[in-house]
Amino acid sequence: MIAWTIVQLLVLVWAIRTLWKYFTASGGNKLGLPEPPGPYGLPVVGYMPFLGSKPHLVFAKLSQKYGDIFQVQLGTQKVVVLNSLDVIKEAYIKDASFAGRPNSASFQIFLKSSSSSFSFRTGNAQWKFLRKIAIKALGLFASSRSSRLEAVVGEANEELHAELEAANSEPFDPQRNIFDCVAGVIGTILFGLDFSSKDTLLKPILSLSQKFVKFFTAGSILDSLPLGPLIMHHKVKDFVESLKPVDALVDRHIAEHLVHCEEEDDVRDVADAVVLAAKQTPNDLKQQLGLTDDRIRCITRDLFGAGFATVMESFRWAINLLAAFPDVQERARRELAEVCGDRPLCLTDRSNIHYNEAVLLEIFRFSSLVTLALPHSTMEDTTLRGYFIPKGTTIFSNLFAHHYNPQYFPDPESFKPDRFLCADGKLDADKAQLVIPFGVGKRRCVGENLARQELSLLVGRLLQKFEIRQDPSNPVNVRDGKTGFTRAPIQTPLIFKKLAL
């Protein structure tokens, strides 16, 4: 009975919405331009039932019929999908009106449940100011002239490598070891944390990471239907509860930094830099932007979540792919030996390890970790490629479709690091720019430089110490990934054979 009532309510909402669109359409589009083309959907739910578990593939197929820009109706949510690099750049780099975030249920639930999330806020003056602070704070560790990142990664590597060696070349799943390593790096960079009690500190972070990728999915009932939060009540409650211990952990460490950092010489980590920025921001500017010291300091929450998840999943993709393609692995190792000799890889070596950098680029392209990126929203009525796009329209950028576009990447289904090298064996800078795992434009990930450097060290130093092999009885699957907000790698037992020095 209750289910039937919900269905009736949904049909009523859909009918009212359809009539409203019909009677207001001509007045809403003052430019007289058409909206992007797209497929028809079903009443109430629109195109939702046809997305399946891999919407990036469905959108890529639709682009073959409707072009690089088209729209779909997902319940009550109108979505415009961008499927090529050119149109993504045109929207995100040239037009500030695309810098918003959707007013969707999942975003609003997250924003109300956590005082952080500047990445999830719309692109207003407050967001721009917080972004500048984040970039400046991360710059402390993201400079190749600084040895801080190398020291942090080196310490985390020692423990990871010891754990891999303890497996005695037997097949095992290294996922938890990777998790501990990456969490240790980001925790030290941000808060100077010593993750000595890993099970206690990291368990809530691991739980939230797993739930986060399932909570923010394209075309979910939560975002697409007017009663979505009610229908998904238990999922929403579970997600909100999982935020609390992580926020408490971060808050506790931010509080410890408040009494320490008074001037630039006191800065030990990113949290110190953010705390200092809050103290140094004039009160009149804070009032003008509607900011509090707490809101500024909470930048670190976003940096922790985003920096941890992206690096962890990319590192796992790297290990899986190197195991699946031993010839690539061996060639990368030979280059490291030629450039570094017996010493560990340094950040200053990156300009000389062209093949290893090409391997990292191909890992980013092949995995396309964040298939549809974090969605944008139009902040005002705007146009793109001659189409009218109303204010408040959700925008998906299909990074997967671009990374598998044969126009830019011939034979895209193959794992070929050589595609990024010039004839002389050096890295092709122009082709490298075609890989955009961190997005483009005004909302490009602020931690991109740090993530690239961290992954270069993690992967390179692992190759210097171990040969990574597949388990013959359980081959690595690199042709598929777990679906959700990210295209996470399939976890598979691997063999780590310690190299003779």
C-alpha positions as CSV (number, residue, x, y, z in Angstrom):
1,M,0.0,0.0,0.0
2,I,2.8,2.4,1.0
3,A,4.8,1.5,-2.2
4,W,1.7,2.2,-4.4
5,T,1.2,5.6,-2.6
6,I,4.8,6.5,-3.3
7,V,4.4,5.6,-7.0
8,Q,1.2,7.8,-7.2
9,L,3.1,10.7,-5.7
10,L,6.0,10.3,-8.1
11,V,3.6,10.2,-11.1
12,L,1.8,13.4,-9.8
13,V,5.2,15.2,-9.3
14,W,6.2,14.2,-12.8
15,A,2.9,15.4,-14.3
16,I,3.1,18.8,-12.5
17,R,6.8,19.2,-13.6
18,T,6.0,18.3,-17.2
19,L,3.2,20.8,-17.4
20,W,5.3,23.5,-15.7
21,K,8.1,22.9,-18.3
22,Y,5.6,23.1,-21.1
23,F,4.0,26.4,-20.1
24,T,7.3,28.1,-19.1
25,A,9.7,26.8,-21.8
26,S,9.2,29.7,-24.2
27,G,9.8,32.3,-21.5
28,G,12.8,30.6,-20.0
29,N,14.9,30.5,-23.2
30,K,15.1,34.1,-24.1
31,L,17.9,33.5,-26.6
32,G,15.6,31.3,-28.8
33,L,18.3,28.6,-29.0
34,P,17.6,24.9,-28.9
35,E,18.6,22.8,-25.9
36,P,21.0,19.9,-26.5
37,P,19.5,16.9,-28.2
38,G,19.1,13.6,-26.3
39,P,17.2,10.4,-25.9
40,Y,13.6,10.1,-24.7
41,G,13.1,8.5,-21.3
42,L,10.2,7.0,-19.4
43,P,7.6,8.9,-17.4
44,V,8.7,9.9,-13.9
45,V,12.1,8.1,-14.0
46,G,13.3,9.4,-17.4
47,Y,16.5,7.7,-18.6
48,M,17.5,6.3,-15.2
49,P,16.6,2.6,-16.0
50,F,18.9,2.5,-19.0
51,L,22.0,3.7,-17.3
52,G,22.8,0.4,-15.6
53,S,25.9,0.1,-13.4
54,K,28.3,1.8,-15.9
55,P,26.7,5.1,-17.0
56,H,30.0,6.4,-18.5
57,L,29.8,3.6,-21.1
58,V,26.1,4.4,-21.8
59,F,26.9,8.1,-22.2
60,A,29.8,7.3,-24.5
61,K,27.5,5.2,-26.7
62,L,24.8,8.0,-26.8
63,S,27.4,10.5,-27.9
64,Q,27.9,8.5,-31.1
65,K,24.3,9.3,-32.0
66,Y,23.7,12.7,-30.4
67,G,27.2,14.3,-30.5
68,D,29.7,15.5,-27.9
69,I,27.1,17.4,-26.0
70,F,23.7,16.0,-25.3
71,Q,21.2,15.9,-22.4
72,V,19.2,13.2,-20.6
73,Q,16.4,13.4,-18.1
74,L,17.2,11.4,-14.9
75,G,13.9,11.6,-12.9
76,T,13.5,15.3,-12.1
77,Q,17.2,16.0,-12.7
78,K,18.1,17.4,-16.1
79,V,21.7,16.5,-17.0
80,V,23.9,17.7,-19.8
81,V,26.8,15.3,-20.7
82,L,30.1,16.5,-22.2
83,N,31.9,13.7,-24.0
84,S,35.0,15.3,-25.7
85,L,38.0,17.2,-24.4
86,D,37.3,20.2,-26.6
87,V,33.7,20.7,-25.3
88,I,34.8,20.0,-21.7
89,K,37.5,22.7,-22.0
90,E,35.2,25.1,-23.7
91,A,32.7,24.8,-20.8
92,Y,35.1,24.7,-17.8
93,I,37.9,27.0,-18.9
94,K,36.2,29.7,-20.9
95,D,32.9,30.0,-19.1
96,A,32.6,30.8,-15.4
97,S,28.9,30.0,-15.4
98,F,29.8,26.3,-15.4
99,A,31.6,26.5,-12.0
100,G,28.6,25.6,-9.8
101,R,27.8,22.4,-8.0
102,P,24.4,20.6,-8.3
103,N,21.7,21.4,-5.8
104,S,21.1,17.6,-5.6
105,A,20.1,15.6,-2.6
106,S,23.4,13.8,-2.2
107,F,25.4,17.1,-2.3
108,Q,23.0,18.8,0.2
109,I,23.1,15.9,2.6
110,F,26.9,15.9,2.5
111,L,27.1,19.7,3.0
112,K,24.7,19.7,5.9
113,S,26.4,16.8,7.6
114,S,30.0,18.1,7.4
115,S,31.3,21.6,7.9
116,S,34.0,20.9,5.3
117,S,33.4,20.2,1.6
118,F,34.6,23.3,-0.1
119,S,35.0,21.1,-3.1
120,F,31.2,20.4,-3.1
121,R,30.3,24.1,-2.8
122,T,29.3,26.3,-5.7
123,G,32.0,28.5,-7.3
124,N,31.3,31.8,-5.5
125,A,33.7,34.3,-3.9
126,Q,33.9,32.3,-0.7
127,W,34.9,29.1,-2.6
128,K,37.5,31.0,-4.6
129,F,39.2,32.3,-1.4
130,L,39.2,28.9,0.2
131,R,40.7,27.4,-3.0
132,K,43.6,29.9,-2.9
133,I,44.4,29.0,0.7
134,A,44.3,25.3,-0.2
135,I,46.7,25.7,-3.1
136,K,49.1,27.8,-1.0
137,A,49.1,25.3,1.8
138,L,49.7,22.3,-0.4
139,G,52.5,24.2,-2.1
140,L,54.6,23.5,1.0
141,F,54.8,19.9,0.1
142,A,54.3,19.9,-3.7
143,S,57.6,21.6,-4.6
144,S,60.3,19.4,-6.1
145,R,62.8,21.6,-4.3
146,S,61.5,20.4,-1.0
147,S,62.5,17.0,0.5
148,R,59.5,16.9,2.9
149,L,57.4,14.7,0.6
150,E,60.3,12.4,-0.2
151,A,60.9,11.9,3.5
152,V,57.3,11.2,4.3
153,V,56.9,8.8,1.4
154,G,60.2,7.1,2.3
155,E,59.0,6.4,5.8
156,A,55.7,5.0,4.6
157,N,57.5,2.9,2.0
158,E,59.8,1.3,4.6
159,E,56.8,-0.2,6.4
160,L,54.9,-1.1,3.2
161,H,58.0,-2.8,1.7
162,A,58.6,-4.7,5.0
163,E,55.0,-6.0,4.9
164,L,55.3,-7.1,1.2
165,E,58.6,-8.8,1.9
166,A,57.0,-10.7,4.9
167,A,54.6,-12.4,2.4
168,N,57.6,-14.4,1.2
169,S,56.6,-14.2,-2.5
170,E,53.3,-15.9,-1.7
171,P,50.1,-14.6,-3.4
172,F,48.1,-12.2,-1.2
173,D,45.9,-9.2,-1.5
174,P,47.9,-6.0,-0.6
175,Q,44.8,-3.7,-0.4
176,R,45.0,-3.1,3.3
177,N,48.8,-2.5,3.1
178,I,48.3,0.0,0.3
179,F,45.5,1.7,2.4
180,D,47.8,2.0,5.4
181,C,50.7,3.4,3.4
182,V,48.7,6.1,1.6
183,A,46.8,7.1,4.7
184,G,50.1,7.4,6.5
185,V,51.4,9.7,3.8
186,I,48.4,12.0,3.7
187,G,48.0,12.0,7.5
188,T,51.7,13.1,7.9
189,I,51.5,15.7,5.1
190,L,48.3,17.3,6.5
191,F,48.6,16.8,10.3
192,G,52.0,15.4,11.1
193,L,50.2,12.3,12.3
194,D,51.9,9.2,13.4
195,F,49.6,6.3,12.5
196,S,51.0,4.0,15.1
197,S,47.5,2.6,16.2
198,K,46.4,2.0,12.6
199,D,43.4,-0.2,13.3
200,T,41.9,2.3,15.7
201,L,42.6,5.4,13.6
202,L,42.1,4.1,10.1
203,K,39.0,1.9,10.4
204,P,36.4,4.7,10.2
205,I,38.3,6.3,7.3
206,L,38.3,3.0,5.3
207,S,34.6,2.5,6.0
208,L,33.7,6.1,4.8
209,S,35.9,5.7,1.7
210,Q,34.0,2.6,0.7
211,K,30.6,4.2,1.3
212,F,31.5,7.5,-0.3
213,V,32.0,6.0,-3.8
214,K,28.6,4.3,-3.6
215,F,26.8,7.4,-2.3
216,F,27.6,9.7,-5.2
217,T,26.6,7.8,-8.3
218,A,25.2,9.1,-11.5
219,G,21.4,8.7,-11.9
220,S,20.9,7.5,-8.4
221,I,17.3,7.3,-6.9
222,L,18.6,9.7,-4.2
223,D,19.3,12.5,-6.6
224,S,16.8,11.8,-9.4
225,L,13.5,11.3,-7.7
226,P,11.7,13.9,-5.5
227,L,11.2,11.4,-2.7
228,G,14.7,9.9,-3.2
229,P,16.0,10.8,0.3
230,L,12.9,9.2,1.9
231,I,13.2,6.1,-0.3
232,M,16.9,5.8,0.5
233,H,16.5,6.8,4.1
234,H,18.6,3.9,5.6
235,K,21.4,4.5,3.1
236,V,21.4,8.2,3.9
237,K,21.4,7.6,7.6
238,D,24.3,5.1,7.3
239,F,26.4,7.5,5.2
240,V,25.8,10.4,7.6
241,E,26.8,8.3,10.6
242,S,30.0,7.2,8.9
243,L,31.0,10.9,8.5
244,K,31.0,11.6,12.2
245,P,34.1,9.6,13.4
246,V,36.2,10.9,10.5
247,D,35.1,14.5,11.2
248,A,35.9,14.0,14.9
249,L,39.3,12.6,14.0
250,V,40.2,15.5,11.8
251,D,38.7,18.1,14.2
252,R,40.9,16.7,17.0
253,H,44.0,17.2,15.0
254,I,43.1,20.6,13.8
255,A,42.5,21.7,17.4
256,E,46.0,20.5,18.3
257,H,47.4,22.8,15.6
258,L,45.5,25.9,16.9
259,V,47.8,26.4,19.9
260,H,51.0,25.9,17.9
261,C,51.0,28.0,14.8
262,E,51.4,31.7,15.2
263,E,53.8,32.6,12.3
264,E,55.3,31.1,9.2
265,D,58.3,29.7,10.9
266,D,56.0,27.5,13.0
267,V,54.5,25.8,9.9
268,R,55.1,22.0,10.1
269,D,52.4,20.6,7.9
270,V,49.4,21.6,5.7
271,A,47.1,22.0,8.7
272,D,49.5,24.5,10.3
273,A,49.5,26.5,7.1
274,V,45.7,26.5,6.9
275,V,45.4,27.5,10.6
276,L,47.8,30.3,10.1
277,A,45.9,31.5,7.0
278,A,42.7,31.7,9.1
279,K,44.5,33.8,11.7
280,Q,46.0,36.1,9.1
281,T,42.8,36.7,7.2
282,P,41.4,40.2,8.1
283,N,38.1,40.1,9.9
284,D,36.4,42.5,7.5
285,L,37.2,40.1,4.6
286,K,35.9,37.1,6.6
287,Q,32.6,39.0,7.2
288,Q,32.4,40.0,3.5
289,L,32.8,36.4,2.4
290,G,30.7,34.9,5.2
291,L,33.6,32.9,6.5
292,T,34.6,31.8,10.0
293,D,38.0,30.6,11.2
294,D,36.4,27.1,11.5
295,R,35.2,27.1,7.9
296,I,38.7,28.1,6.7
297,R,40.4,25.4,8.9
298,C,38.0,22.8,7.6
299,I,39.8,22.9,4.2
300,T,42.0,20.2,5.6
301,R,39.0,17.8,5.8
302,D,38.5,18.1,2.0
303,L,42.2,17.7,1.3
304,F,42.3,14.6,3.5
305,G,39.4,12.9,1.9
306,A,40.2,13.7,-1.7
307,G,44.0,13.2,-1.4
308,F,43.6,9.9,0.3
309,A,41.1,8.2,-2.0
310,T,42.5,9.3,-5.3
311,V,46.1,8.2,-4.5
312,M,45.1,4.9,-2.9
313,E,43.0,3.8,-5.9
314,S,45.5,5.0,-8.4
315,F,48.3,3.2,-6.6
316,R,46.3,0.0,-6.7
317,W,45.6,0.4,-10.4
318,A,49.3,0.9,-11.0
319,I,50.2,-2.3,-9.1
320,N,47.6,-4.3,-11.0
321,L,48.6,-3.0,-14.4
322,L,52.3,-3.5,-13.8
323,A,51.6,-7.1,-12.8
324,A,49.5,-7.6,-15.9
325,F,52.1,-6.2,-18.2
326,P,55.5,-7.5,-17.0
327,D,57.3,-6.1,-20.1
328,V,56.3,-2.6,-19.2
329,Q,57.3,-3.2,-15.6
330,E,60.8,-4.5,-16.6
331,R,61.4,-1.6,-18.9
332,A,60.4,1.0,-16.3
333,R,62.7,-0.7,-13.7
334,R,65.7,-0.7,-16.2
335,E,65.2,3.1,-16.6
336,L,65.1,3.6,-12.9
337,A,68.4,1.7,-12.5
338,E,70.1,3.7,-15.3
339,V,69.0,7.1,-13.8
340,C,69.1,6.4,-10.0
341,G,71.6,3.6,-9.6
342,D,71.3,2.0,-6.1
343,R,69.7,5.1,-4.4
344,P,65.9,5.6,-4.0
345,L,64.1,7.6,-6.7
346,C,63.9,11.4,-6.0
347,L,61.5,14.0,-7.3
348,T,64.3,15.7,-9.1
349,D,64.8,12.5,-11.2
350,R,61.3,12.9,-12.8
351,S,62.7,15.0,-15.6
352,N,65.0,12.1,-16.6
353,I,62.7,9.1,-16.2
354,H,60.6,9.7,-19.3
355,Y,59.3,6.1,-19.7
356,N,58.2,5.9,-16.0
357,E,56.3,9.2,-16.4
358,A,54.7,7.8,-19.5
359,V,53.7,4.7,-17.6
360,L,52.1,6.9,-14.9
361,L,50.2,8.8,-17.6
362,E,49.0,5.6,-19.2
363,I,47.8,4.3,-15.8
364,F,45.8,7.5,-15.3
365,R,44.3,7.2,-18.8
366,F,43.6,3.5,-18.8
367,S,42.0,3.4,-15.4
368,S,40.0,6.7,-15.8
369,L,39.4,6.5,-12.1
370,V,36.8,9.2,-11.8
371,T,34.8,8.4,-14.9
372,L,32.4,11.3,-14.9
373,A,34.3,13.6,-12.6
374,L,32.6,15.5,-9.8
375,P,29.5,17.0,-11.5
376,H,29.2,20.8,-12.2
377,S,26.1,22.9,-12.4
378,T,25.3,26.1,-14.4
379,M,25.2,29.2,-12.2
380,E,23.2,31.1,-14.7
381,D,21.5,30.7,-18.1
382,T,24.3,30.1,-20.6
383,T,25.1,28.6,-24.0
384,L,27.5,26.0,-25.3
385,R,28.1,25.0,-28.9
386,G,25.0,26.9,-30.0
387,Y,22.7,25.2,-27.4
388,F,20.9,26.9,-24.6
389,I,21.6,25.5,-21.1
390,P,19.3,26.8,-18.3
391,K,20.6,27.8,-14.9
392,G,20.8,24.9,-12.4
393,T,21.5,22.3,-15.0
394,T,23.7,19.4,-13.8
395,I,26.8,18.9,-16.0
396,F,28.7,15.6,-16.3
397,S,32.1,15.5,-18.0
398,N,32.7,12.0,-19.3
399,L,36.4,11.7,-18.7
400,F,36.3,8.0,-19.6
401,A,34.9,8.7,-23.0
402,H,37.7,11.2,-23.7
403,H,40.5,8.9,-22.4
404,Y,39.2,6.1,-24.7
405,N,38.7,8.3,-27.7
406,P,40.8,6.8,-30.6
407,Q,41.1,10.3,-32.1
408,Y,43.4,11.2,-29.2
409,F,44.6,7.7,-28.1
410,P,44.8,5.2,-31.0
411,D,44.0,1.6,-29.9
412,P,42.6,2.9,-26.6
413,E,41.9,-0.5,-25.2
414,S,45.6,-1.4,-25.1
415,F,48.0,-0.4,-22.3
416,K,50.7,1.5,-24.2
417,P,52.9,3.9,-22.3
418,D,54.9,4.5,-25.5
419,R,52.0,6.6,-26.8
420,F,53.3,9.5,-24.7
421,L,56.9,9.3,-25.9
422,C,58.5,11.2,-28.8
423,A,60.7,9.5,-31.3
424,D,63.8,10.3,-29.2
425,G,62.3,8.6,-26.2
426,K,61.5,11.8,-24.3
427,L,58.1,12.6,-22.9
428,D,55.8,14.3,-25.3
429,A,54.5,17.3,-23.4
430,D,51.6,17.9,-25.7
431,K,50.3,14.4,-25.5
432,A,50.7,14.4,-21.8
433,Q,48.3,17.3,-21.5
434,L,45.6,15.2,-23.1
435,V,45.3,13.1,-19.9
436,I,43.0,14.9,-17.5
437,P,42.4,12.6,-14.5
438,F,42.1,15.7,-12.2
439,G,39.8,17.6,-14.4
440,V,40.3,21.0,-16.2
441,G,39.5,24.6,-15.6
442,K,38.6,26.6,-12.5
443,R,37.5,23.5,-10.5
444,R,40.6,21.4,-11.4
445,C,41.7,19.4,-8.4
446,V,43.9,21.5,-6.1
447,G,46.0,18.5,-5.1
448,E,46.9,17.4,-8.6
449,N,50.6,18.3,-8.4
450,L,51.0,16.7,-5.0
451,A,49.2,13.5,-6.1
452,R,51.3,13.1,-9.2
453,Q,54.5,13.5,-7.2
454,E,53.4,11.1,-4.5
455,L,52.4,8.4,-7.0
456,S,55.6,8.8,-8.9
457,L,57.6,8.1,-5.7
458,L,55.4,5.3,-4.5
459,V,55.3,3.4,-7.8
460,G,59.0,4.1,-8.7
461,R,60.4,3.1,-5.4
462,L,58.2,-0.1,-5.3
463,L,59.7,-1.1,-8.7
464,Q,63.2,-0.5,-7.4
465,K,62.6,-3.1,-4.6
466,F,60.1,-5.7,-6.0
467,E,59.1,-7.6,-9.0
468,I,55.3,-7.6,-9.1
469,R,53.7,-10.8,-10.5
470,Q,50.2,-12.2,-11.1
471,D,49.0,-15.2,-9.2
472,P,48.8,-17.8,-12.0
473,S,45.7,-19.3,-10.5
474,N,44.0,-15.9,-10.3
475,P,44.9,-13.5,-13.1
476,V,44.6,-9.8,-12.7
477,N,41.5,-8.2,-14.2
478,V,42.4,-4.8,-15.6
479,R,39.5,-4.7,-18.1
480,D,36.9,-3.9,-15.5
481,G,36.5,-1.9,-12.3
482,K,34.1,-1.6,-9.4
483,T,31.4,1.0,-10.3
484,G,30.4,4.0,-8.2
485,F,31.7,7.5,-7.9
486,T,35.1,6.0,-8.9
487,R,36.0,3.2,-11.2
488,A,38.0,1.3,-8.5
489,P,40.4,-1.5,-9.4
490,I,39.5,-5.1,-8.9
491,Q,41.3,-6.4,-5.8
492,T,43.3,-9.5,-6.6
493,P,46.1,-11.5,-4.9
494,L,49.5,-10.6,-6.2
495,I,53.1,-11.8,-5.7
496,F,55.8,-9.4,-4.6
497,K,59.3,-10.9,-5.2
498,K,62.1,-9.0,-3.4
499,L,64.8,-8.1,-5.9
500,A,68.5,-8.9,-5.1
501,L,70.5,-5.8,-4.6
